[in-house]
Amino acid sequence: MKKRIVSVLLTAAMAVSVVACGSSEDEQKQNAAAEAGGEDNLYGYDNPVNIKIGISYPSNTDFQWYGDETVTDNAWMDLYKENNIVPEILYEVDQSQAETKLSTAIMSGEYPDVFSVQGADYKNYVESGDVADITDAFEKYASDELKKYMQADNGMAMDALYMDGKLYGLPQITDPYLNCNMMFIRQDWLDNLGLDIPTTMEELKEVAHAFTYNDPDGNGKNDTYGLALDGVNVINASIGTADPIFNAFGCYLGQDGMTYVKGEDGEIVWGASDSESMKEALQFLSDMYEDGSLAKDFITMDFNQIFEEAGAGRCGIWFGPNWGGMQPAADAAKNDPNAHVVAAVVPDGNSQGGTKAYAESKPTTVYCVSSKCTNPEILIKLFNLSVKYQNPDTCSADEYNMYFGDSKNYSGWKTSIIYANPPSAGTTIYQHLTDAISSGDGSQLNTKEKENYDSIKAYMDAVAADKFDPQDPTQQRGISLYTVYGDKNCGFSVVKTMEDNERYVDAAYNQIPSEAVTNSIPTLQKLLVETIVKITTGAENVDSYDSFMETWKAMGGQDAIDEANENA
């Protein structure tokens, strides 16, 4: 293997499609299974089974190979081969092309035998006959670790994938609470103006006004504003989503605008069906826009620009998940070493004891097996390997460092065919790092945690000694991680506060919708987004939301609600 020196980043992504050439005939499948052997082996076969994979990586620096590893020569490739699963790379494409490449392959009839799809597309693949029934394979081959993994969310994601009592795919399990939105705010600006972190929406409005007009960075220029929102996507945004504003007033839109909550009578209702509460939230946004404390050009902003605005020190408040302060904190420190980004619970808008965030529980990534595959149980075996070696509780420390990744010698889970990191991994890391930071002793941390701890400690020690250098790569990484794990007001401290105080609203319905409802969602989402933007900017008055509701229901919204109640 060639030696390659690369930069270390916190996040990485790799989308993988898998192909095992074969026929869909039952007899050929039985013969293939007999030839492969290993019926009692949950992790592989007695004889080699070839499996072709299509790989896609992002074109930016989110993914890099570490140590000596390459796409064809890495720890996971070795592990598969040790278990007689022999990957052969069918294609490599940029991640932006992955979905198109897979779709084209399926249309041609020569398509991946094991591949990941978006939850919304899963039902279509089942109905078209492109994926295999894995109900029996799961019962026969699923390891105890895999069964436990699939119950990490109380079985919600997996249950949603059953169709007519049969299972055709396995979900990647995520903790729905970890991705709930929170508020990020410049603590140094608050300190400069003698203000506290806002706990109500009225206080948020006052702080945003002060950030816009009272020179919070003290440079004597009129170059700052309060709140940044993603006006391009509005709700379908990871950073800058407007959904927390609506959450504060008891309404829930989610990423696709199709959320379901329990109404007062026990019926399932749309999360934005309370017109009066929605109008309160919309009036709040309209007031901020008119005041100028919500950026006037927010309608052209997406999450990339919000990161840029926050990192450049132009905006002081934005919303996002627990990692939403990382890049802005590091970038802002380059311009102002005193920059201090903290996280907080979204302020309360309806005086009901605190804003509750919506916990998305729909399956997003689903792994399926082609109906042509001669060894459909291979999906289960691949999953068994992932849940075993991507969890520090089910493998040795050396194995965990190798297969999860220590960012020095191994690229880790990013190169596995199936991603099955424990949903609680982030919370566990936070607990371990909190203890280590408090005691000053990181000796008990695993390799990955120790790397994060060393970066955070380097940043904290430099600040304490008045030697902070925002250009130093270790300190720069440290300040990013500090916003997630280290600060007393870090992202995970907010997650814990929300958990301790039950500040979540769970989905009342998370089944994959029918084709008719699925087809109506883009239109309904577009209508919702346009209405929010028009009312916020004053192009329409707040009361126009009532007529919007009538149109929304007539264009498929009522059918979606009826379907949810019928199938719940």
N, C-alpha and C positions, 0 to 999 in steps of 0.2 A: 504494500500500500504506500502511496505517496504521502509524504508529510505535508500537512497543510496547517497554516496558522490562521485562525479566524477570531473575530470578536465574539464575545459572549453576551447574549441578550436574554431577557427573561422569558419572552414568548416566542413560539415558533409554530408553524402550521405545515402540515403535509397531508394532502388528500390522496387516498390510495384506492385504486380499483384492482380487483383480482380476477384472474381468468384461469379456469382449469378446463382444457379442451375435452369434449366428450359428447356423447349422445344422450338423449332424454329417455331412451328405451329402458324399461325396467330391467330386462334381462342383462343389458350391457352394464347397468349400474350394479347389479348383483355380482356380475363377473369382476367388475373393477374393484368392488369392495373386497371380494375374496382374494384377488391378486395383491391388493395393498396390505391386507391383514391388519392385525392390531385392533381387533374389535374391543378388547378390554383396555386398550391404551387411550386415555382421554386426551393425550397431547400430541399424538402423531400416529405413525404407521410402522409396520414391520419392514415394508419395502417402499422404495421411493415413489412419491406421488408428485408429478410435475404440476406447478401452478403458476400461471402467468399473471403478472401484475402490471398495471398502468400507474405511474407515479406522477404527481404534480406538486410542484413547490412554488411558493410565492416568489415573484421576481425581485422583491425588495430584500432587505437584510433580516427579515423575520426568521428565516431558516438558514443555518450554516452547518456545515459538517465540522465536527470537532475531532481533535487528535488525528489519528491515521485513517479514520473511516471514510468510505466512499459509498456511493449509491449501491454498488454491487458487493461491497466488502465491509460489513459492519456487524455489530453484535447480534442484531435480530436476524440478519440473513444466516449467520452461523447457527443460531438457535433453531431456526426452522429446519435447516439441513440436518442438524443433529437428530431431529425428530422425523426425518424422512419426508419432510415437506420441502420441495425444491422449487423456490421462486425463480421465474424467468421474466425479465422485464420486457413487457410488450411495447410500452411507449412511455415517453417522458414529455410532459407538457407543462406550460406555465399554469399555475393554479386558476387563473382567470379563464383558461380554456378547458378546464377539466370537465365541467358539466356538459359542454358542447361535444367534447370528444366522446364522452360516455354515451350521450344521446345518439350520436352518429353511429357508434358501434352497435348499439341496440337496434337501430333502424336497419342496419345492414344484415342483421341476423348473426353476426360474429361478435358477440358482446361478452363482457366480463361475466364470469361465473359466480364470483363473490364480489359485491360492490356496495358502496354506500350511497344512499339516496336521502333526500330531504324528506322529513316526515310527511309533508303535504303531498309528495309524489308517490309515496308508498302504496297507497290504495290503487292508483292507476296501474302500477306494475303488477300487482296481484291480479287485478281484473283482466289485464291483457294476457295473463298466463306466462309472463316472462320470468317469474320467480317461483322457487320450489317451496312446497310445504315442508317445514322443518319441525313440526310438532313432535313426531316420534324421535327424530334425531336429537332434539333437545333433551327429551326425557331419558334417552339412552346414554348420551355422551356428556351432558353438562356436569362439570365438576361441582363439588360443594361450594368452592369459592365463587364460581360463576352464578350458581343459584342465589347465593347470598348477595352478590353484586346486583343482580336483577331485582332484588327486593330492597335495595338501598333507598328507593323513593316510595317504599310500600307497594311496589309493583305497579305503580300508575302508568309508567311509560310502556312497560311490556304488555300490560292488560289492554292498552289502546291498540296494539298491533294484531290482536286476534280478530279474524274475520270468519264468521260462520263456524266458530269454535276451533279454527285452525290458525297456526302460527306460521308466518312467512318471513319473518325477519326478527333481528334482535337489536334493541336500541342502545345507543351510547348513553349511559346514565349520567345525568348531571344533577347537582344539588340546586333545586329551583330557588333556594333562598340566597345562594351566593351571588346570583346575577341580579338581585333586586337593586333598584336604583337608590342612590343616596346623593347628598349635596356635597360639592367640593367648593371651598371658599378660601380666599387669601387671608390667613390669620394675621400676617404682618400689616395688611391694610386695615383690618379691624383695630389692631393695636394702635396704629398711627392716628386713627380717628376716634379712639376711645369707645369703640363699639363692641358688643358681644355677638357671638354666633346667634343668628336669629332662630327662634323656636316657633314663631307663628308666621303666617304668610304676610300679615301686616308689617311685622318686623323685617321680613325679607324685603318687602317693598321699600321700607325706609333705608335699609342698608344698601340696597341696589342704587337708590337715588344718591346716597352719600358717595358711593364708589364712582358715580358718574360725574358729580358736580363739586366734590370737596377735595379733589387732588389727593387721593389715598396713597399714591406712591411718593408724594412730596417733591416732585420734579418741577413744579410750577407750570406744568402744561396741561391743557385740556385734552388728554389723550387716553382716558380710561372710561369704562362703562361698567354697569352692574352685571346683568345676566346675559349669557350666550345660549341660544337655542338653535338646534338644527332645523332650519325652516324648509330645507329641501325634503327631508323625510318626516320631520315632525315627531312621529311616534316610532317608526321603524328605524331607530337609531340607537347605537350603543352608547355614544357620547353626545350629550346635548339634547336628549329626548325631552319632549314636553310632558310626557306621561306623569311624572311626579307632581306637576302642577295640578293635574286633574285628580290624582290620588289624594292630594291634600284636602280636596273638597268631597272626597268619598266616591270618586268615579274612576273607572279602570278601563284603559284602552289597550294596553299591551303593545306588542310589536306589530301585529297585523291588524289591529283595530277590532279584533273579534274575540273578546274576552267574555266569560260567562261567570256570574256570581249568583249567590242565593238572594232572592228577593225577600221581603218581609213575610210573604205568604208561603215561603218555602219553594216557590217556583224558580226556575232558572231564568235569569234576565240578562240582557246585554249590559256590559259594564258601564256604558255611557247612556243608559236609558233614562236616568234621573235628570230630566231637562233642567229643573231649577238649580241643581247642584252643578251641572255642566255650565249653565249660564253664569253662575258665580265665578267659576274658574276662568271662563272666557272673558268675563268683565275684568278680572284681575290681570290677565295678559294684555287686554286692550289698554288698561290704565298704564301699565308699565311701558307699553310701546309708545303711547302718547307722551309719557313723561320723558322718554329717551333713555331710560335705564335698561330697557331691552333694546339691543342693537337694532338700529333702523334698517340695516341690510341683512337682518337675520334670515329673510326669505331666500337668500342665495347661499347661505352657509350650510356646509355639511360637517360631519364630525372632524374631518381633516383640518378644516379652517378653524373650528373651535379649538382644537389642540394648538394650532398656530397662534390664535388670538390669546389663549391662556398662557402659552409659553412665552409670548412676546410681552406679557404684562399689560395687555389692553383690557381684558375682562377679568372680573373678580369672582364670579359665581357660575357654576355649570353643574349639570347632573350626569351621573353615570354609575356603573357598577364599581365594586371595591377597588379595581385597578385604575379607575378613571383619573387619578391625580398623578400617576407615575411620570408620564412624558412631560406634562405641563410643569411639574415641580422641577425636574432636571433642566428644562429649557429656561424657565423663569430665573433660576439661580445663576445662569450664565450672564444674564443682564443685570440681575440684582442679587448679590450673595445673601441678602437678608430675606429673600422670598421664602414664604412658608405656606405651603398648601396643606390644608387639613380637610378631613371628611366629617360629615355630621348627618344626623337623621333629617329627612325632608321636613321642613317646618309644617306645623298644623294649620289647616285652613278653616276647619269647621268646629273647633273647640270641643272635640269628642275624645280628647285624651291622647292625641298623637296620630300622625299620618301612618297609614298602613300601606305597604307596597304590595303589588300584585306578584304572586309567585307563579311564573309560567311553568306548567307541568306537561306540556305537549311534547311527544318525542320529536326531536329535531333531526338527529343523524341516525339512520337505520341501516344495518348491514343485512344484505339479502344474498341468496344463492340462486343462480340461474336454474331454470327448469331443465336445462340441457346438461347440467353438471353430473358427471358419473360418480362423484364422491361428495354429495351435498352435506354430509356430516363434517366436512373439513371446516366449515364456518364455525361450528361448535368447538372444534379442537383449537382453531386459531384464537377464539375468544378465551378458552381455558388458559392458553399460554399467556395472553395479555393480562388477564386478571391476576394470574399468579405472580408474574414478574414485574408488574407495574404497581405492586402494593408491598410496602416494607414489612407488613405483618405476615406475608405468605411466602417470603423468600429470604435468603441470607443477605447480610449487609453488602457483601461484594456483588451478589447477583443484582440487588436493587440498584447499586451504583452503575452497574453495567447496562441494565435493561431500562431503568428509568432515566438514567443519565446524570453524570456529575459535571457536565459542561466543560470537562478538561480532556478526557480521554474517550468519552462515549457520547454519541448523539442521542442515545436513549429512546424513550417512547415515541419520539417524533419519526423514527424510522420503522416502527412496527406497522404491520398491515392493519391491525385493529387497535384503536385507542380505547383503553378501558381503565384509565386512571381512577382511583377511588373517588367518589363524589365528595368525600369528607377530607380529601388531601389538603386543600387550602386551609381549612380550619385546624387540622392537626399541625401543619407547619406553623401557623400563627401561635398556637399554644406552646409549641416547643421553642420558638424564637422569643416569645414573651418571657418565658422562664429563663432563657439564656441571657437575654438583655438585662433582666432584673438582677441576676446573680453575677453577670460578667463572666460566666463560664460556658463556653460553647463546646466543651469536650465531648458531651454526650449526644451531639447532633450527628445526623447522617451527613454524607458528603455534600449533598445538595443543600441541606439546611445550613451546614457550616459555611458553605460558600456565600449564601445570602447573609448569614450572621456577620461574617468578616467584612462584607461590604457596608452593612449598616453600621457596624462598630467603627469602621474607618471614618465614615461620615460623622458620626456622633463625637468621636474623639477629636476630629479636626475642628468641629464647631466649638467644643469645650475649650480647646487650646487656642482659639481664635486664629486657626490656620486653615480654615476651609478654602479649598480650591475647586470651584465648580468645573474647571477644565480637566481635573484629574479623573480618569475613567473609573477608578474604583470608588471614589467619593461620589461621582455622578451616578453610578449604579446604586450606591448606598442611599442617596437621597430619594431615588425612585422607589426603592424597596421600603424605605422609611415611611412613605405615604400609605403603603399597604399593610405592613406588619409592625413597624417600630414606634411610630408616634402614638401618644396617648389618645389622639383623635385620628387614628389611621382607619383605613377602609375596613379592616377586620374587626376593629373595636366597635364600629357602627353595626356590622353584621351581628356581633354578639349582643349589643344593646337591643337590636330589633328582635333577636331570638328570645332574649330574656323577658322582653315586654310584649311578646306576641304581636309585633307590628307587621303582620303579614295577612294578606287575604289569599286563601287558596282557591284554585280554579274549581268551579262547580261542575265543569264538564271539560274533558280533555280528549275525547275520542276524535279520530280523524274524520272530517266531515265527508258527506256524499260528494259525488262529482259535481252535482248542480250547485251545491253551496260553495264548494271549492272554486268553481268557475266564477262565482259572483263576488268573491272576496276582493280581488284587485279593484273592481269597480267601486265597491263599498268603501274600501280603504282610501281610494283617490277622492271620493266624495267627502269623506270625513276630513281628510287633510286639507282639502281646498276650503272647506267651511271654517276650520280652525284658523287658517291663515287669513281669510277674508275678514272674519270677525275681529281677530287680533289687530289687523292693520286698519280697521275702521271702514273697510269697503262694504261691509254689511253690519247691521246692528245685532246686538246680542240676542234679541228675540227671534231672529231669523233661524235660530237653532230649532225652534218648534217645527217650522216647515221642512227643515232638513230631515228631522226625524221621520216625518211622513214619507218623504222621498226615499230615505234610507230603507225603511220597512218595505216599501213597494218594489224596490229594486233587488230584493232578495234577503234583506235583513230579517224580516219577520219569518221567512222560511227557515233561516238559520236558527233562530230562537226556537221555533216549533220543533225542528229536528233534534235540537239539544234536549228539550223536555221529553220528547218521545223516546229517545235512546238512553237517557240517563239511568 
